[in-house]
Amino acid sequence: MTDVQVPEADHELPLLPGEVKPHPSPFAYVIIAVILCVITALEVALSYTDLADGVMIALLLTMAAIKFFLVASWFMHLRTDAPVFRRFFILGIVAAIILFSIAMSTLHIFSP
């Protein structure tokens, strides 16, 4: 016989290889989608304000980082996967940021 976990509730599925905890309910995904829509609406509303450029860029980057974290952790299932997948993902993001910074420095984008 195979060792298959039987779901206890309708929304609980058996763990797949590489997962350490079960996926959340569909309602949790809807809540995250609503939060992402609200943050997007705030970003659009912020773009119509007369804030200083530095403040607006900082706020927009912060909201973008929050949305990125929510999408990566919930919809890409990094919350439920084994920690090794999360580490590879973070390593890739950090490497991409470093490479982008080196390329921009080479093109003198950051100099006045």
C-alpha positions as CSV (number, residue, x, y, z in Angstrom):
1,M,0.0,0.0,0.0
2,T,1.1,3.6,-0.6
3,D,1.4,6.1,2.3
4,V,-1.2,8.7,1.2
5,Q,-2.6,11.2,3.7
6,V,-6.4,11.5,3.6
7,P,-7.8,15.0,3.8
8,E,-9.8,15.7,7.0
9,A,-11.8,18.6,5.6
10,D,-12.9,19.6,2.2
11,H,-10.2,22.3,1.8
12,E,-7.3,20.2,3.1
13,L,-5.4,18.3,0.5
14,P,-2.7,15.7,1.1
15,L,0.8,17.1,1.4
16,L,2.8,17.0,-1.8
17,P,6.6,16.1,-1.9
18,G,8.5,19.1,-0.6
19,E,5.7,20.6,1.5
20,V,5.9,20.9,5.2
21,K,2.4,22.2,6.0
22,P,-1.0,22.0,4.3
23,H,-2.3,24.7,1.9
24,P,-4.6,27.3,3.4
25,S,-8.3,27.4,2.7
26,P,-9.7,29.1,-0.5
27,F,-11.1,31.8,1.8
28,A,-7.5,32.7,2.8
29,Y,-6.6,33.1,-0.8
30,V,-9.5,35.4,-1.4
31,I,-8.5,37.5,1.6
32,I,-5.0,37.9,0.2
33,A,-6.4,38.8,-3.2
34,V,-8.5,41.5,-1.6
35,I,-5.5,42.9,0.3
36,L,-3.5,43.0,-2.9
37,C,-6.4,44.9,-4.7
38,V,-6.5,47.4,-1.8
39,I,-2.7,48.0,-1.9
40,T,-2.9,48.4,-5.7
41,A,-5.7,51.0,-5.3
42,L,-3.6,52.8,-2.8
43,E,-0.7,52.9,-5.2
44,V,-2.9,54.3,-7.9
45,A,-4.4,56.9,-5.6
46,L,-0.9,57.8,-4.4
47,S,0.2,58.5,-7.9
48,Y,-2.3,61.3,-8.2
49,T,-1.1,63.1,-5.0
50,D,1.3,66.0,-4.9
51,L,3.9,64.4,-2.6
52,A,7.6,65.0,-3.1
53,D,9.2,62.6,-5.6
54,G,11.4,60.9,-2.9
55,V,8.5,60.3,-0.6
56,M,6.3,58.9,-3.3
57,I,9.0,56.6,-4.6
58,A,9.7,55.3,-1.1
59,L,6.0,54.6,-0.5
60,L,5.5,53.0,-3.9
61,L,8.5,50.8,-3.4
62,T,7.3,49.8,0.1
63,M,3.9,48.8,-1.2
64,A,5.5,46.9,-4.1
65,A,7.7,45.0,-1.7
66,I,4.6,44.1,0.5
67,K,2.7,42.9,-2.6
68,F,5.8,40.9,-3.8
69,F,6.1,39.2,-0.4
70,L,2.4,38.3,-0.3
71,V,2.4,36.9,-3.8
72,A,5.6,34.9,-3.3
73,S,4.6,33.5,0.1
74,W,0.9,32.7,-0.6
75,F,0.4,32.2,-4.3
76,M,3.8,30.7,-5.1
77,H,3.3,28.6,-1.9
78,L,6.7,29.4,-0.3
79,R,4.9,29.4,3.0
80,T,4.0,25.7,2.7
81,D,7.1,24.4,0.9
82,A,10.3,23.1,2.5
83,P,12.7,25.8,3.6
84,V,15.2,24.9,1.0
85,F,12.9,26.2,-1.7
86,R,12.5,29.5,0.1
87,R,16.3,29.8,0.5
88,F,16.8,29.2,-3.3
89,F,14.2,31.8,-4.1
90,I,15.7,34.4,-1.7
91,L,19.2,33.7,-3.1
92,G,17.9,34.3,-6.6
93,I,16.3,37.6,-5.6
94,V,19.4,38.8,-3.8
95,A,21.7,37.8,-6.7
96,A,19.4,39.6,-9.2
97,I,19.4,42.8,-7.1
98,I,23.2,42.7,-6.8
99,L,23.6,42.1,-10.5
100,F,21.2,45.0,-11.3
101,S,23.0,47.3,-9.0
102,I,26.4,46.4,-10.6
103,A,25.0,47.0,-14.1
104,M,23.4,50.4,-13.1
105,S,26.7,51.4,-11.4
106,T,28.6,50.5,-14.5
107,L,26.3,52.8,-16.5
108,H,26.8,55.6,-14.0
109,I,23.0,55.8,-13.2
110,F,23.6,56.5,-9.5
111,S,26.1,59.3,-10.0
112,P,24.8,62.9,-10.1
